[in-house]
């Protein structure tokens, strides 16, 4: 994954996490939503299968910031 794609994926993740936390979701729920959003974006821009995109996002080891 190139640096521009990685930056977009991270942005999608953290933006989704921030929105989930603003709705008073738990850190776990916010993380799951962030991974899903980031994976959907990655799949859309690369053509990866959804599950493969999710594995790639998980491998980035992104975590919610409290």
N, C-alpha and C positions, 0 to 999 in steps of 0.2 A: 504494500500500500504506500503510495507516495505521500509526501508531507502535506500537500494541499487536501487530499482526501482524508487523511488522518485528522487534520484540523477541522474539517467539516463534520466528521463523525463525532469528534469530541464536543463540538459546539452543539450538535443535535442532542447528544446525551445530556450535557449539563443544562441546557435550556429546558428539556423535558423534566429533568430532576427538579429544577427550581420551581417549575410550574406545579409539579406534584406535591412538593413540600409546602408550597403556598396554599394548597388545598388541605393541608394538615394530614397528608398521607404519611405512612411510616417510611423510614429510610429504605427498608427492604422493597416496599411497593414502588417508591420513587426510583430505586435502582432498576427494578424490573421494567418499569415504563421507559426509563432512559435507554436501557439495552435494546428494547423493542424498537423504539424510535430510531436509534442509531443504526440498527440492523436493517430496518426498512429503507433508510436512506442509502446505506451501503449497497444493498441489493439493487436499488433503483439506478445507482450510478455505475455499477460494475456489471450488472446482469447475473450476479451470484445467486444461487439458490438461497431461499430464506434461512434455512438451517445453517448453511455454510457462512452466510453473512453474520448470523448471530454468534457463531463460534469465533469469527474474526474479531467481533466487537468485544466479546468476553475476554479474548486473549490480550486486549489492550489494558485490562485490569483497571478500568475506570471505577471510581467510587464516589458516592454523593459527598458533598462538602457541607458540613452542618453549619 
